[in-house]
Every structure is written in structure tokens, then in C-alpha cells.
Amino acid sequence: MNEAANFHAAIIESSARALAAHATELLLDRCPAAHAFGDPAFRAWQEHIAGRLLELAGAMRAGEPGLFGDQLHWGKIAFAARGLSSNELEASTDALHEALVEGLPPGANESVAPYLAAARGALAREVRHAAPAIAGPHGELAARYMVALLEGDRRAAIACILDALDAGLPPRDALIHVLVPVAREIGRMWHLGEVTIGEEHFTSTTASLVMGAVRQRMKMVAPNDRCAVIASVPGNRHDLAGRIAGLLLEAAGWRVIDMGVEMPAHDLVRSVGDFEADVVVLSVMLTTQLDTAKSTIAALKSDPRSERAAIVVGGHVFDQAPTLWKRMGVDAHARTLGQITELADAVWKARTSGADRSDADDGAADD
């Protein structure tokens, strides 16, 4: 990555709150409508802009202006869903730019310009709400399951999955075509302010119970003497897709060590070595997690205890920047959950045979 951009990203990260405070002052002075954003408005905007600055720094470290644009477009969608004008969001981006020009060293404007251009382009795009994620081969079942969740009826939610399994639904389909799309749809609804964080958490805890029941009905093939470690990088609290990937791998004969969310790099390296893992599957959701992802990958590749393991990454941020995984030096980018077992076999064989790394057309991804 460009050294100047890396240097400026580090400054932005370390001074995000101060830069955000200055940008907020500029915004509130020039845009009276922005005073209605929160109570108090200054604190609300400072938090908002500080978050944007961290996203900017993450995109700069990755060398991907489009990642910052994607974040701004999501922000515009959230504003629209709450009946808020995007004018204030655009004004806040202008204020952020001015604060950066005034607060960063000479030459920094050249580093941030492509990212702010991407942001303005994203804000100019028309808001088009994504279609509900539950449409698919088992969309009706997914809809009934989601309705039970939104009604707070855990017993009914679990029962509709178990009844479908009894009627012949393959356990794999219950995981891939019901639990994952419903989790994505609930996440989309939370982003749009249509459900609360409590309802989203209720979905996650119920999915855990469903997964336990599904596991009991899955056919487990004989062990293949391969081991996979599943983990989310520090900062990532999403683990549903990783857990499902682990369950699918286990059913295919892999020994799976699920390390859970926010796994520190040094502990992950030790675990990979202790369990003699052949593949590490890392989940990375957001631009702000790329720095810890990069350091985690570097630790895995440089330590003798873990260097033999192939590394697979998955998550929204890699889906938005399809070539990023190659520049981060991992063995594969996992796009979906549909063929995680085939992907794991492929990267294991490639690593043991010395073949080139490959992008997966259909592997594991974020929840």
C-alpha cells in the first residue's frame, strides 16, 4: 500500500475524535438542520463522524476507495429509512473533508481525495432498498421462521424448523437457506431501524438452539484427519456464518475448532499450532476490522506454529473488494457458505501440493 496513505491513515485513526469535533463544529455552524440529528446534536454528530473517519482510515489502509463509498451509501440508506434527509449527511462529509485538509499534514489531501470522491459518488446514487434476503428455495419456511422470531415465539420458531426436518428438509438446507438469509434480513431491518438490537440478539440466540437440533440430524462422515480452526478477528462479533461453516466441515469429516468472536492473534496462532490445524477460516465484516485482520494474517503466516495452515477469509468487506484477499496474502476468499467443504479441501490440497491460491466462486462468507 502507498506509504503516504498509510501514514495519513494512522494520523486519522489517532486523531479521529479531535478531527470529528472540528468537523462537527463546522457542520452545525453551516447547516441548521443538522441540529435535529441528536440530543445533544454535537455529541451525536461527533460520534457519527468519528466512526466515518475510522472507516476512511481502514479503506485507505486497504487501498480501496470503494469501501468508503459503500459505507456512505449504507449511511444514506439508514437516513432514508428513518425519514431523514441525506442533505445533512452530504454536509457532514464536506465538513469532514475540510477538517481533514486543516488538520492533516501537507500532501494529505492527495491521499484522501480518491476516498472522498468515492463517498460523494456513493451519496449521489439513488437509494434502492435491497430485496428481502429470505427469497430462495425455502423462502416460505424462512418467512415463517422469521415471523415467529419477530413475534418473540422461540418455541414456534424452533418447531417450524424441526417439523420441516421431519418432513424431509435436508439439514444443510436448513442452515444455508433458512438460518443465514433470516439472519441477514433481520440485520438489514436493524440497519433500517425496523427492529431493535434486542430483536437481533434474540434471532442469534435462537439460531444457536436451532443449530444444536440440526446437528443431531446431520449425517457425519468418517473423520478425514484434517483440522480447521474457525475464528472472527478482533472487533468482529458476528459468528453465525463461521459456526455454520464449522458445522458443515465437521459433517464432512473435518475436526473443527471454533474459536468464536474477537479472537486475539497471539491466542489464535497458539491454538492453530496446538491443534495442528490445516486450514484457518477468518471472518472479517467491516472496513474498521481490516487492520486487525492484516496483523492476524501476518502473525499466522510468520509463526512456525501456524505457518503451515492455509488461510481462508470471508465477510462483507471482502465481498465489496473482490481482489483484496489476494493483496492480503491469504489462500482464498470464501464467498458463500454453499461449498465450504469443497473450498477447504481445495486450499488444503493446494497448500500441501504447492499449487497457486484461488478465489472461490462459492465458499464461506459472512452472516
Disulfide bonds with the S-S distance in Angstrom:
none
